[in-house]
């Protein structure tokens, strides 16, 4: 308790995904080097990683212990009907590494090819929550492209189904996946969401009342977050290509101004404001509700084609700059909320 009798303010932790500890997509360091980069930056409290195999698990744990850099989070993507055992193995790895949360990406389609229903996602959430809770690791279902949640209206549907069974819904908020679809009709077509956007049933713009990010935050769903900046109608990544030749979708925008030629589109600082506004709202909610709110945010500027592949700016430098900005924002917001609580 604090001096005024309220709950103590949350100690927000800021981390970096191991995937973001690289300067480019062409020279990826090993896991020990990645952790040394994250530690030496001086702005991160933890690393966010699920190891690829047993060898990386050993290297990750060894580096984490020697550098005193906790592995507070990890994550993976899963196809239901195929990957349930993989999920359980990853939770066991998370437990052994001391992780608090496991970021869960559930792909849109079941292993047999059908599109998952809200009920199927909710059933898997309940099983995942039970398995994770018994091992001290909270599964957080992420809002993400190529997943069931890419139609953002489905998130509350699943949360309500879970709540009806007496379980709180926990999610990872990566609002870059929301922001880049603003003013982007082609991206809104995925999973037929455009009709709901145009009818006002799904509101993307964080400046408008009832927008999806505000609803998720206010409902207390967000227990983990990824910070990777985008802007409305974010430019596709014409420098990044998938193995089948498809252009990168463009879900990453430099947080600080790149040098000439390092980015393929014009860069404007003011274009980042919608993305930044959600971070501030998330922090205000965490400061006001420390007992059940968010306690950590992982920076996640990364090198795959939909993100930073082919670009000339340092991906890791963008993560460091974003972490510095978030630390300053959190200091100001938490101090203001503490003063407000003392006055009340």
C-alpha positions in Angstrom: 0.0 0.0 0.0 1.1 3.6 -0.6 0.9 6.5 1.8 -2.7 7.3 0.7 -3.9 3.7 1.3 -4.1 2.7 -2.4 -2.3 0.0 -4.2 1.4 0.5 -4.9 2.2 1.6 -8.5 3.2 -1.1 -10.9 6.9 -1.4 -11.7 6.7 -1.4 -15.5 9.3 -3.6 -17.2 10.5 -2.9 -20.7 12.0 -5.7 -22.8 13.1 -6.6 -26.3 12.2 -9.6 -28.3 15.3 -11.6 -29.3 14.1 -11.3 -32.9 14.7 -7.6 -32.7 18.3 -7.9 -31.5 19.8 -7.5 -35.0 20.7 -4.6 -37.2 19.4 -6.2 -40.4 17.8 -9.3 -41.9 21.0 -10.5 -43.5 23.4 -11.0 -40.6 21.4 -12.4 -37.6 23.5 -12.9 -34.4 23.4 -16.0 -32.3 21.3 -16.0 -29.2 24.2 -15.2 -26.8 25.2 -12.2 -28.9 21.5 -11.1 -29.0 21.3 -11.1 -25.2 24.5 -9.3 -24.9 23.3 -6.6 -27.2 20.0 -6.3 -25.2 21.9 -6.1 -21.9 24.5 -3.6 -23.1 21.9 -1.2 -24.5 21.1 -0.3 -20.9 17.4 0.3 -21.5 15.9 -3.2 -21.3 14.8 -5.2 -18.2 14.3 -8.6 -19.9 14.4 -10.5 -23.1 11.3 -12.0 -24.8 12.1 -15.4 -26.4 10.9 -18.9 -26.9 13.9 -21.0 -28.0 13.8 -22.8 -31.3 15.3 -26.1 -30.1 17.1 -27.7 -27.1 20.4 -26.3 -28.1 19.1 -22.7 -28.2 17.3 -23.3 -24.9 20.6 -24.2 -23.2 22.4 -21.2 -24.8 19.5 -18.9 -23.9 19.3 -20.0 -20.2 23.1 -19.8 -19.9 23.3 -16.3 -21.3 20.3 -15.1 -19.3 21.9 -16.3 -16.1 25.4 -14.9 -16.8 24.0 -11.5 -17.9 21.3 -11.3 -15.3 18.8 -10.7 -18.0 15.5 -12.5 -17.3 13.5 -14.3 -20.0 10.2 -12.8 -18.8 8.2 -13.7 -21.9 8.2 -15.8 -25.0 5.8 -16.7 -27.8 5.0 -19.0 -30.7 2.4 -19.5 -33.4 0.1 -22.6 -33.5 -2.2 -24.4 -35.9 -5.0 -26.0 -34.0 -5.4 -29.7 -34.6 -1.7 -30.1 -35.0 0.3 -28.0 -32.5 -1.4 -28.6 -29.1 1.5 -30.7 -27.9 4.0 -28.0 -29.2 2.1 -25.5 -27.1 2.5 -27.6 -24.0 6.3 -28.1 -24.6 6.7 -24.4 -25.1 4.9 -23.7 -21.8 7.3 -26.1 -20.0 10.2 -24.3 -21.6 8.8 -21.0 -20.4 8.4 -22.3 -16.9 12.0 -23.5 -16.8 13.2 -20.2 -18.1 11.1 -18.3 -15.5 8.8 -16.6 -18.0 5.7 -14.9 -16.7 3.7 -14.9 -20.0 3.6 -16.9 -23.2 2.4 -15.0 -26.3 0.0 -17.2 -28.3 -0.6 -16.7 -32.0 -3.4 -19.0 -33.2 -3.5 -19.2 -37.0 -6.8 -18.6 -38.8 -7.2 -22.1 -40.2 -7.4 -25.4 -38.4 -5.0 -28.2 -39.6 -7.9 -29.7 -41.6 -8.3 -26.4 -43.5 -11.5 -24.9 -42.0 -11.6 -21.4 -40.6 -11.6 -21.6 -36.8 -14.8 -20.5 -35.1 -14.9 -18.2 -32.1 -16.0 -21.2 -30.0 -13.0 -23.3 -31.1 -10.6 -20.5 -30.2 -12.3 -20.0 -26.8 -12.1 -23.8 -26.1 -8.4 -23.8 -26.9 -7.9 -20.6 -24.7 -9.5 -22.4 -21.8 -7.3 -25.4 -22.1 -4.2 -23.3 -22.7 -5.1 -21.1 -19.7 -5.5 -24.1 -17.4 -2.3 -25.7 -18.6 -0.3 -22.5 -18.2 -1.8 -21.4 -14.9 -0.8 -24.7 -13.3 2.8 -23.9 -14.3 2.9 -20.2 -13.5 2.9 -19.0 -17.1 0.0 -16.9 -18.4 -1.0 -17.6 -22.1 -1.8 -14.3 -23.8 -3.6 -14.5 -27.1 -2.2 -12.0 -29.5 -3.9 -9.6 -32.0 -2.0 -10.4 -35.1 -2.2 -10.7 -38.9 -2.7 -14.2 -40.3 -4.4 -15.2 -37.1 -8.0 -15.7 -36.0 -7.8 -12.2 -34.4 -7.1 -10.3 -37.6 -10.8 -9.6 -37.7 -10.6 -7.4 -34.6 -14.3 -7.8 -33.8 -13.7 -11.4 -32.9 -11.6 -10.6 -29.9 -14.4 -9.5 -27.7 -16.5 -12.4 -28.9 -13.9 -14.9 -27.7 -13.3 -13.0 -24.5 -17.1 -13.1 -23.7 -17.2 -16.9 -24.4 -14.2 -17.3 -22.0 -15.7 -15.1 -19.4 -19.0 -17.0 -19.5 -16.9 -20.0 -18.3 -15.6 -18.1 -15.3 -12.1 -17.3 -16.7 -10.6 -13.9 -17.5 -9.4 -13.4 -21.0 -5.7 -12.3 -21.3 -4.3 -10.9 -24.6 -1.1 -9.5 -26.0 -1.7 -6.1 -27.6 0.4 -5.4 -30.7 -1.6 -2.5 -32.0 0.7 -2.1 -35.0 -1.6 -4.7 -36.6 -4.6 -2.3 -36.0 -2.9 1.0 -36.9 -1.6 -0.1 -40.3 -5.1 -1.0 -41.4 -6.5 2.5 -40.8 -7.4 4.1 -44.2 -6.3 0.8 -45.9 -9.3 -0.8 -47.5 -7.3 -3.7 -49.1 -6.0 -4.7 -45.7 -9.4 -4.4 -44.1 -10.8 -6.9 -46.6 -8.9 -9.7 -44.8 -11.5 -11.9 -43.0 -14.2 -9.7 -44.4 -13.6 -7.0 -41.8 -14.0 -4.0 -44.2 -17.8 -4.2 -44.1 -17.8 -4.0 -40.3 -15.4 -1.1 -40.4 -17.5 0.8 -42.9 -20.6 0.1 -40.8 -19.0 1.3 -37.6 -19.1 -2.0 -35.9 -15.3 -2.2 -35.7 -13.6 1.2 -35.1 -9.8 1.3 -35.8 -8.9 4.9 -35.3 -7.7 5.3 -31.6 -8.9 9.0 -31.7 -12.5 7.8 -32.1 -14.8 6.7 -29.2 -15.3 2.9 -29.0 -12.2 2.0 -31.0 -11.0 -1.6 -30.5 -7.8 -0.8 -28.7 -9.6 1.4 -26.1 -12.2 -1.3 -25.6 -9.5 -4.0 -25.1 -7.6 -1.8 -22.7 -10.7 -0.7 -20.7 -11.9 -4.3 -20.4 -8.7 -5.3 -18.8 -7.7 -7.9 -21.4 -4.2 -6.6 -22.0 -1.6 -8.5 -19.9 1.3 -8.3 -22.3 2.2 -5.9 -25.1 4.5 -5.6 -28.1 5.7 -2.2 -29.2 6.5 -1.9 -32.9 5.5 1.4 -34.5 3.3 1.7 -37.6 1.3 4.5 -39.1 -2.2 4.5 -40.7 -2.0 2.9 -44.2 1.6 2.0 -43.5 3.6 1.7 -46.8 4.0 -1.9 -48.0 7.6 -3.1 -47.6 8.7 -3.1 -51.2 12.2 -4.1 -50.2 11.0 -7.3 -48.4 9.9 -10.4 -50.2 8.4 -13.7 -48.9 9.8 -17.0 -50.3 6.9 -17.2 -52.7 7.7 -13.7 -54.1 4.9 -11.8 -52.3 5.8 -8.3 -51.1 6.0 -7.5 -47.4 2.7 -6.2 -46.1 4.3 -3.3 -44.2 3.7 -3.5 -40.5 6.7 -1.5 -39.3 7.6 2.1 -39.5 10.9 3.6 -38.2 10.5 5.1 -34.7 13.2 7.6 -35.3 14.2 9.3 -38.5 16.2 7.0 -40.8 19.2 8.4 -42.7 18.6 9.1 -46.4 18.2 5.8 -48.4 17.6 3.7 -45.2 13.9 3.6 -45.7 11.9 3.3 -48.9 9.2 5.9 -48.1 9.0 9.4 -46.8 9.3 9.6 -43.0 7.2 12.0 -40.8 7.4 12.1 -37.1 3.8 13.3 -36.7 2.5 10.2 -38.5 3.5 8.1 -35.4 1.0 9.9 -33.1 -1.9 7.4 -33.5 0.4 4.5 -32.5 1.9 6.5 -29.7 -1.5 7.5 -28.3 -2.4 3.8 -27.7 0.9 3.3 -25.8 0.0 6.3 -23.6 -3.5 5.0 -23.0 -2.2 1.5 -22.1 0.2 3.1 -19.6 -2.5 5.3 -18.0 -4.6 2.2 -17.5 -1.7 0.2 -16.0 -0.9 3.1 -13.7 -4.6 3.3 -12.5 -5.1 -0.5 -12.1 -1.9 -2.0 -10.9 -3.4 -5.1 -9.4 -4.7 -6.6 -12.6 -3.1 -4.6 -15.4 -0.1 -4.7 -17.6 3.4 -5.0 -16.1 5.7 -5.4 -19.1 6.0 -4.2 -22.7 8.4 -5.9 -25.2 9.9 -3.8 -28.0 9.5 -5.7 -31.3 10.9 -4.0 -34.3 11.9 -7.1 -36.3 13.5 -8.2 -39.7 11.0 -10.5 -41.5 9.5 -9.4 -44.9 6.3 -7.9 -43.5 8.4 -5.7 -41.1 12.0 -4.6 -41.7 13.5 -6.9 -44.3 15.7 -5.1 -46.8 15.7 -1.8 -45.1 18.9 0.1 -44.3 18.1 1.4 -40.8 19.3 -0.6 -37.8 16.4 -2.6 -36.5 17.9 -2.9 -33.0 18.6 0.9 -32.8 14.8 1.4 -33.5 14.0 -0.9 -30.5 16.4 1.0 -28.3 15.0 4.4 -29.3 11.4 3.1 -28.7 12.4 1.8 -25.2 13.9 5.1 -24.2 10.7 6.9 -25.3 8.5 4.5 -23.5 10.5 4.8 -20.3 10.1 8.6 -20.4 6.4 8.3 -21.1 5.9 5.8 -18.3 7.8 8.0 -15.8 5.6 11.0 -16.6 2.3 9.1 -16.7 2.9 7.1 -13.5 4.1 10.2 -11.6 0.9 12.1 -12.8 -1.4 9.2 -11.7 0.4 9.0 -8.4 -0.1 12.7 -7.7 -3.7 12.4 -8.8 -4.2 9.5 -6.3 -2.6 11.5 -3.5 -4.9 14.5 -4.2 -8.0 12.3 -4.1 
